[in-house]
Amino acid sequence: MRLVSRFGYAANQIRRDRPLTHEELMHHVPGIFGEEKHTSRSQNYTYIPTITVLESLQREGFQPFFACQTRVRD
């Protein structure tokens, strides 16, 4: 099965036939563990850490098998 979107060569990716561990995610897509909003965001922006969302989904039985992080544009 192929993704609808294709990520360029500059993307960090990991795909497994089993759920990914936090260690694998940290190594390949460290942005998922970010703890603060970007400085360009206003005070009205509510930051929700991606890892918080992922862990909530895991408690409901969902697991990550693929993760991707692209480079940031300035």
N, CA, C and O of each residue as an XYZ file, in Angstrom:
296
protein
N       0.848     -1.172      0.000
C       0.000      0.000      0.000
C       0.892      1.234      0.000
O       1.880      1.278      0.733
N       0.562      2.231     -0.806
C       1.332      3.465     -0.888
C       0.543      4.606     -0.271
O      -0.687      4.634     -0.306
N       1.279      5.534      0.287
C       0.642      6.735      0.818
C       0.142      7.599     -0.321
O       0.709      7.594     -1.414
N      -0.912      8.333     -0.063
C      -1.416      9.273     -1.055
C      -0.389     10.376     -1.265
O      -0.144     10.796     -2.396
N       0.205     10.840     -0.185
C       1.243     11.865     -0.258
C       2.596     11.188     -0.340
O       2.812     10.125      0.242
N       3.497     11.812     -1.064
C       4.860     11.309     -1.102
C       5.752     12.358     -0.484
O       5.618     13.547     -0.774
N       6.655     11.926      0.360
C       7.560     12.844      1.015
C       8.868     12.860      0.248
O       9.313     11.832     -0.264
N       9.482     14.032      0.171
C      10.732     14.183     -0.561
C      11.894     13.498      0.129
O      11.753     12.921      1.206
N      13.033     13.576     -0.510
C      14.232     12.930      0.007
C      14.690     13.540      1.328
O      15.459     12.916      2.059
N      14.233     14.745      1.642
C      14.672     15.441      2.850
C      13.871     15.038      4.085
O      14.043     15.623      5.154
N      13.015     14.065      3.947
C      12.162     13.671      5.074
C      12.771     12.492      5.828
O      13.309     11.564      5.224
N      12.679     12.543      7.147
C      13.028     11.391      7.981
C      11.784     10.527      8.071
O      10.700     11.017      8.385
N      11.944      9.236      7.795
C      10.796      8.335      7.813
C      11.155      7.035      8.515
O      12.314      6.620      8.534
N      10.158      6.412      9.080
C      10.318      5.063      9.618
C       8.998      4.327      9.426
O       7.922      4.870      9.677
N       9.104      3.083      8.977
C       7.927      2.230      8.773
C       8.291      0.822      9.249
O       9.366      0.310      8.935
N       7.411      0.224      9.985
C       7.615     -1.136     10.492
C       6.319     -1.933     10.353
O       5.238     -1.368     10.185
N       6.453     -3.258     10.425
C       5.294     -4.156     10.410
C       4.762     -4.403     11.816
O       3.883     -5.241     12.020
N       5.295     -3.676     12.768
C       4.877     -3.759     14.167
C       4.796     -2.331     14.689
O       5.348     -1.424     14.067
N       4.133     -2.110     15.800
C       4.058     -0.743     16.336
C       5.450     -0.182     16.644
O       6.333     -0.894     17.122
N       5.620      1.099     16.361
C       6.889      1.775     16.626
C       7.036      2.060     18.114
O       6.059      2.365     18.797
N       8.263      1.959     18.610
C       8.539      2.274     20.010
C       8.837      3.766     20.143
O       9.115      4.442     19.153
N       8.776      4.271     21.373
C       9.138      5.670     21.611
C      10.591      5.923     21.230
O      10.917      7.002     20.736
N      11.466      4.951     21.450
C      12.876      5.105     21.100
C      13.048      5.259     19.592
O      13.830      6.098     19.143
N      12.331      4.463     18.808
C      12.401      4.579     17.348
C      11.856      5.926     16.892
O      12.434      6.571     16.017
N      10.757      6.344     17.478
C      10.192      7.646     17.122
C      11.164      8.767     17.471
O      11.345      9.688     16.675
N      11.785      8.709     18.630
C      12.736      9.739     19.047
C      13.916      9.816     18.078
O      14.397     10.906     17.768
N      14.374      8.677     17.609
C      15.519      8.648     16.700
C      15.172      9.196     15.319
O      15.953      9.959     14.751
N      14.035      8.828     14.778
C      13.686      9.170     13.398
C      12.845     10.433     13.262
O      12.982     11.158     12.277
N      11.986     10.708     14.223
C      11.097     11.879     14.153
C      11.065     12.595     15.507
O      10.039     12.584     16.187
N      12.171     13.209     15.895
C      12.250     13.823     17.229
C      11.253     14.956     17.450
O      10.939     15.285     18.594
N      10.754     15.554     16.379
C       9.793     16.641     16.518
C       8.517     16.241     17.232
O       7.820     17.094     17.782
N       8.206     14.965     17.231
C       6.995     14.486     17.901
C       7.057     14.716     19.411
O       6.025     14.748     20.080
N       8.270     14.876     19.943
C       8.451     15.059     21.379
C       8.639     16.521     21.766
O       8.997     16.812     22.907
N       8.404     17.447     20.836
C       8.539     18.872     21.136
C       7.642     19.278     22.290
O       6.514     18.799     22.412
N       8.152     20.169     23.142
C       7.406     20.544     24.345
C       6.898     21.975     24.339
O       6.180     22.370     25.258
N       7.248     22.756     23.338
C       6.831     24.159     23.314
C       6.331     24.539     21.931
O       6.719     23.940     20.928
N       5.469     25.539     21.893
C       5.024     26.063     20.608
C       6.159     26.873     19.991
O       7.044     27.358     20.696
N       6.124     27.012     18.681
C       7.115     27.814     17.970
C       6.966     29.272     18.375
O       5.857     29.742     18.628
N       8.070     29.976     18.433
C       8.044     31.376     18.878
C       7.224     32.276     17.966
O       6.825     33.366     18.376
N       6.966     31.842     16.743
C       6.179     32.663     15.822
C       4.679     32.599     16.117
O       3.911     33.355     15.523
N       4.245     31.720     17.015
C       2.822     31.570     17.325
C       2.377     32.611     18.346
O       3.141     32.995     19.232
N       1.146     33.056     18.213
C       0.608     34.086     19.107
C       0.250     33.497     20.468
O       0.270     32.282     20.662
N      -0.076     34.380     21.399
C      -0.494     33.945     22.734
C      -1.818     33.191     22.679
O      -2.121     32.398     23.571
N      -2.600     33.433     21.641
C      -3.898     32.768     21.503
C      -3.772     31.320     21.029
O      -4.732     30.554     21.111
N      -2.598     30.949     20.537
C      -2.359     29.597     20.029
C      -2.206     28.637     21.205
O      -1.391     28.868     22.098
N      -2.974     27.582     21.203
C      -2.869     26.563     22.245
C      -2.040     25.409     21.712
O      -2.412     24.763     20.733
N      -0.926     25.159     22.356
C      -0.029     24.092     21.927
C      -0.434     22.777     22.582
O      -0.594     22.704     23.801
N      -0.595     21.758     21.780
C      -0.859     20.406     22.272
C       0.273     19.531     21.748
O       0.378     19.331     20.538
N       1.119     19.006     22.627
C       2.241     18.186     22.173
C       1.765     16.962     21.383
O       0.808     16.295     21.775
N       2.433     16.681     20.287
C       2.073     15.541     19.451
C       2.153     14.239     20.230
O       1.321     13.352     20.044
N       3.147     14.119     21.100
C       3.285     12.880     21.864
C       2.082     12.671     22.783
O       1.700     11.530     23.044
N       1.482     13.747     23.272
C       0.275     13.639     24.102
C      -0.878     13.060     23.288
O      -1.621     12.205     23.770
N      -1.019     13.528     22.061
C      -2.064     13.013     21.166
C      -1.802     11.538     20.868
O      -2.713     10.713     20.938
N      -0.549     11.211     20.533
C      -0.200      9.827     20.219
C      -0.476      8.896     21.399
O      -1.058      7.826     21.224
N      -0.064      9.296     22.584
C      -0.286      8.446     23.755
C      -1.776      8.281     24.067
O      -2.195      7.221     24.532
N      -2.563      9.304     23.819
C      -4.018      9.189     24.003
C      -4.599      8.186     23.014
O      -5.455      7.380     23.376
N      -4.137      8.234     21.771
C      -4.595      7.272     20.767
C      -4.158      5.851     21.127
O      -4.909      4.896     20.927
N      -2.947      5.715     21.655
C      -2.466      4.386     22.054
C      -3.325      3.800     23.172
O      -3.582      2.597     23.186
N      -3.764      4.628     24.094
C      -4.637      4.138     25.167
C      -5.966      3.624     24.614
O      -6.622      2.789     25.237
N      -6.356      4.123     23.451
C      -7.600      3.679     22.809
C      -7.372      2.512     21.850
O      -8.306      2.058     21.189
N      -6.124      2.022     21.773
C      -5.845      0.852     20.946
C      -5.185      1.134     19.612
O      -4.897      0.197     18.868
N      -4.937      2.388     19.285
C      -4.273      2.735     18.032
C      -2.763      2.719     18.240
O      -2.281      3.075     19.315
N      -2.011      2.306     17.210
C      -0.554      2.235     17.306
C       0.080      2.845     16.055
O      -0.488      2.741     14.968
N       1.252      3.480     16.193
C       1.942      4.023     15.020
C       2.777      2.936     14.330
O       3.537      2.217     14.977
N       2.623      2.833     13.020
C       3.424      1.920     12.214
C       4.285      2.696     11.223
O       5.210      2.139     10.631
N       3.986      3.973     11.042
C       4.729      4.834     10.119
C       4.784      6.227     10.720
O       3.813      6.705     11.305
N       5.930      6.868     10.567
C       6.078      8.254     11.011
C       7.022      8.962     10.055
O       7.943      8.353      9.510
N       6.787     10.246      9.858
C       7.592     11.033      8.934
C       7.746     12.439      9.484
O       6.809     13.005     10.046
N       8.935     12.997      9.316
C       9.196     14.378      9.715
C       9.960     15.041      8.582
O      11.039     14.586      8.203
N       9.404     16.107      8.047
C      10.079     16.825      6.969
C      10.890     17.979      7.530
O      10.724     18.374      8.684
N      11.762     18.508      6.700
C      12.562     19.650      7.132
C      11.698     20.896      7.176
O      10.717     21.019      6.444
N      12.078     21.807      8.040
C      11.332     23.044      8.238
C      11.735     24.072      7.191
O      12.909     24.204      6.844
N      10.743     24.793      6.700
C      11.029     25.922      5.806
C      11.112     27.177      6.639
O      10.281     27.390      7.522
N      12.093     28.009      6.379
C      12.207     29.288      7.096
C      11.472     30.381      6.362
O      11.456     31.526      6.814
